[in-house]
Every structure is written in structure tokens, then in C-alpha cells.
Amino acid sequence: VIRRICESTPRIAQPNSNQLKQLIPVLFFLYGGYLSAQNSLKLNDSLPVSADTAISYYYKFTDQRSRLYNGKEFIRYNPAMEGHAFFGDHQLHPGSVVYDGLFFDNVKMQYDLVRDDLIIQHFDVFFRIVPIPEKVKEFAFLNHRYKRLVRDSVNPLAVPTGYYDFLYEGSITLIAKRSKRIEELVTDKITRKVTEKNTFYVIRDNVYFPIRSYKSLLSVFKDRSKEIKQDLRKNK
């Protein structure tokens, strides 16, 4: 109903010199392959490729992407838990993120609703990391776009700091705060179960209105309450 009404995003540590020396043979190979692919560039016996040159190319092609892989390691949940902590499903999905002022595409990610953390797969694919939240401006995957809203003395928002799902943006904006929590039931054993909660907000004239009930919806759109009632009845 609201949608129809509205419609009328510390740097990673660089390898040390000893580690780079071990990479030099590989870098020579990659560098040579790069030059051989360029018609205008030729290797000359009098101008051998130095270790410094190979290392400079290493930094050139990895520095920008490495800025994304900057954060803490993701600690997995107990697999015996009922349900999962993520948005959608527990799998990684390709998406995009604006991080540290840069746009990164085709990033495998998932959104942890329990900890309110973006999680991405590290480039070595063996583990996952949580990028520094303060550097995440927004991310998008599974046809949803999340932005990080920050409440502080400069920006006294009516909602807590965190990631919000922007469902519609315009003169009237609709967002959702999605969250999950782990509940423990103690009997002869401890059972952990995941429960989910979604809170919706309408932003109108820079004011945040929580939509928790039919009555709160009508109170925000008093000028269109008749239309809303008709729409609800029509769509059951």
C-alpha cells in the first residue's frame, strides 16, 4: 500500500619485503605476459625488468581492490541453531558496495541481521570478513539496496545507527529496518532459535514515521486515508 502511495558505502596490511621477494618470480611472469600483450611495448635485453618494477605493478593492480578487504574476520554461528542469521538465505550472493569512497561490483556478500553486519568473501575464498561499518556507505544485492544511516550529535536521526533497506525513494521514502535475534530455550538442553522482526518507516518532509499498525499508517496519510482503506479492501 505504501509503495503504491509513494509511486503516485584501516587499510589492509601490505605484504612485507620478504613476502614480496617470494612473489617476484610470479610477478616477473605476470609482468612479462602483460607486456607481451601490448603491441607498443617490448622487452629489451639492455632494460631488464627489475624487482622494483614487478612490485610496482603488484601494487598497481591490487591496491584499489585491497581497500575493500579491510576489517575483521567473520565468526560463524553454531550450525545447530534453528534458522539462520542472514537476509534472504544463508548463502553468499553477488552484489555491489560503496566502501571507503569507492564503488566495488561483483562482490560476494551476505547481510547478518543479528549483528547488523555486512559480510563479504575474502579474495582468497577461505574465509569471510566484516568490512569496517563506518566506511560502508551502501550495498545492494538480492534486488535490495541498503544504506547506512548514522545518528550522532551532528545528525540526530529518529532511528538508531545501522543498515536500512530503502524500498522506495522519492518525495516520500519508505525504508525497513530488518533484524533477527537468537532466542535460547533451556530445558534438558539449550535450544537456540532465530526470530525475525521488520520495522517500517515512512520519511516525509524529513520526519521519520514508524509504521507499526493500520492506525499509524492512516495517521501519516490523513489526506489519503479514504484511498488507503479502499486499496486495502480491494487487495484484501
C-alpha positions in Angstrom: 0.0 0.0 0.0 2.7 2.5 1.0 4.7 1.6 -2.1 1.7 2.4 -4.3 1.2 5.7 -2.4 4.8 6.7 -2.8 4.7 5.9 -6.5 1.5 8.2 -7.3 29.0 2.8 1.2 42.4 0.8 8.5 43.7 -0.1 5.1 44.7 -3.8 4.7 48.3 -4.5 5.7 50.5 -4.7 2.6 52.9 -7.7 2.2 56.4 -7.1 3.6 59.6 -7.1 1.5 60.4 -10.8 2.3 56.9 -11.8 1.2 57.2 -9.8 -2.0 60.6 -11.3 -2.8 59.0 -14.7 -2.7 56.4 -13.4 -5.2 59.0 -11.9 -7.6 59.2 -14.9 -9.9 55.4 -14.9 -10.2 55.3 -11.2 -10.7 58.0 -11.4 -13.4 55.8 -14.0 -15.2 52.7 -11.8 -14.9 54.5 -8.7 -15.9 56.1 -10.3 -18.9 52.7 -11.6 -20.0 51.2 -8.2 -19.6 53.9 -6.6 -21.8 53.7 -9.3 -24.4 50.1 -8.4 -24.8 50.8 -4.8 -25.6 51.9 -4.2 -29.2 53.6 -0.9 -28.3 55.8 -2.4 -25.6 58.8 -4.6 -26.0 61.3 -6.0 -23.5 64.9 -5.1 -24.3 68.0 -7.0 -23.1 69.5 -3.7 -22.0 66.5 -2.9 -19.9 65.7 -5.9 -17.8 62.6 -6.0 -15.6 63.7 -5.2 -12.1 62.2 -6.4 -8.8 61.1 -2.9 -8.1 59.2 -2.7 -11.4 57.5 -6.0 -10.7 56.5 -4.9 -7.2 55.2 -1.6 -8.5 52.9 -3.5 -10.9 51.7 -5.7 -8.0 50.6 -2.6 -6.1 49.1 -1.0 -9.2 46.8 -3.9 -9.9 45.9 -4.9 -6.3 45.9 -1.7 -4.2 42.4 -0.4 -5.1 40.7 -3.7 -4.7 42.6 -4.5 -1.5 40.9 -1.5 0.2 37.7 -3.5 0.3 39.2 -6.5 2.1 39.7 -4.4 5.3 38.0 -5.4 8.5 37.6 -8.3 11.0 37.1 -12.0 10.3 33.5 -13.2 10.4 32.9 -15.6 13.2 30.4 -18.3 12.1 27.3 -19.2 14.1 26.7 -22.6 15.7 25.4 -24.8 12.9 23.0 -26.5 15.4 21.0 -23.2 15.7 17.4 -23.3 14.3 17.2 -21.0 11.4 19.9 -18.6 10.2 21.0 -15.1 10.9 21.0 -13.6 7.4 18.8 -11.7 5.0 17.2 -13.9 2.3 19.2 -17.2 2.9 22.5 -18.2 4.4 24.3 -18.3 1.0 26.7 -15.7 -0.4 25.3 -13.6 -3.3 26.9 -11.3 -5.8 26.3 -7.6 -5.2 27.9 -4.2 -5.1 29.1 -1.9 -2.3 30.3 1.6 -1.9 33.2 1.4 0.6 35.8 3.9 1.6 34.6 6.2 -1.1 35.0 3.6 -3.9 32.4 1.5 -5.8 33.0 -2.3 -6.0 30.9 -4.5 -8.1 30.5 -8.3 -8.3 31.3 -8.8 -4.6 30.1 -12.0 -3.0 28.2 -10.9 0.2 25.5 -11.6 2.7 23.9 -9.4 5.4 24.0 -10.6 9.0 20.7 -9.4 10.6 21.6 -10.5 14.1 24.8 -8.4 14.3 23.8 -5.9 11.7 27.0 -6.6 9.7 27.8 -6.7 6.0 29.8 -9.8 5.3 32.0 -10.3 2.2 34.0 -13.2 1.0 37.8 -12.6 1.2 39.7 -12.8 -2.1 41.4 -16.0 -1.0 37.9 -17.5 -0.6 38.9 -19.4 2.5 37.2 -17.0 5.0 34.8 -14.1 5.2 35.3 -10.7 6.6 33.2 -7.9 8.1 34.2 -4.6 6.5 34.6 -1.6 8.8 31.0 -0.3 9.1 32.0 3.3 9.3 33.4 3.0 5.8 30.3 1.4 4.3 28.0 3.9 2.6 25.7 1.4 1.0 25.4 -2.0 -0.6 23.0 -3.8 -2.8 22.2 -7.5 -3.5 19.1 -9.7 -4.0 17.3 -6.7 -5.5 17.5 -4.7 -2.3 19.5 -1.6 -1.6 20.8 -0.9 1.9 22.2 2.4 3.2 23.9 3.0 6.5 22.3 5.7 8.5 24.3 7.3 11.3 22.8 9.0 14.3 25.1 11.4 16.2 25.2 14.9 17.5 25.6 16.3 14.0 22.8 14.1 12.6 20.2 13.4 15.3 18.1 10.9 13.4 15.0 9.4 14.8 16.3 5.9 14.1 19.3 4.1 15.5 22.6 3.8 13.5 22.5 0.9 11.2 21.7 -0.5 7.8 18.3 0.2 6.3 16.6 -1.3 3.3 15.5 1.6 1.0 12.3 0.2 -0.6 11.3 3.4 -2.3 12.9 6.8 -2.6 11.1 10.0 -3.6 9.2 12.9 -2.1 8.0 10.2 0.3 10.6 7.5 1.2 9.9 4.0 2.6 12.6 2.1 4.5 12.7 -1.0 6.6 14.9 -1.9 9.5 15.4 -5.7 9.3 16.7 -7.6 12.3 16.9 -11.0 13.8 17.7 -12.3 17.3 18.8 -15.6 18.8 16.5 -16.8 21.5 17.5 -19.6 23.9 15.2 -22.1 25.4 16.6 -24.1 28.3 15.1 -27.5 29.1 17.2 -30.6 29.4 19.3 -28.9 26.8 19.8 -25.4 25.3 18.0 -24.8 22.1 18.8 -21.7 20.1 16.2 -20.4 17.6 16.3 -17.4 15.3 13.4 -15.0 15.2 12.9 -12.1 12.8 11.5 -8.6 13.1 10.9 -5.9 10.4 10.1 -2.3 11.3 9.0 0.1 8.6 9.4 3.8 8.4 7.9 6.4 6.1 10.1 9.5 5.7 8.0 12.5 4.8 9.3 16.1 5.0 12.5 14.8 6.7 10.3 13.3 9.5 10.5 9.6 10.3 7.2 7.9 11.0 7.2 4.3 12.3 4.5 2.2 10.6 3.5 -0.4 13.2 -0.2 -0.7 12.6 -3.1 0.2 10.4 -3.8 3.2 12.6 -0.3 4.5 12.4 -0.4 4.2 8.6 -3.6 6.2 8.4 -2.2 8.9 10.7 0.7 9.5 8.3 -1.5 9.8 5.3 -4.6 11.5 6.7 -5.1 13.3 3.4 -5.4 9.9 1.6 -7.0 7.7 4.3 -10.1 7.0 2.1 -7.9 5.9 -0.8 -5.8 3.6 1.5 -8.9 2.0 3.0 -10.3 1.3 -0.5 -7.0 -0.1 -1.6 -6.7 -2.4 1.4 -10.2 -3.7 0.9 -9.6 -4.2 -2.8 -6.4 -6.2 -2.3 -7.7 -7.9 0.8 
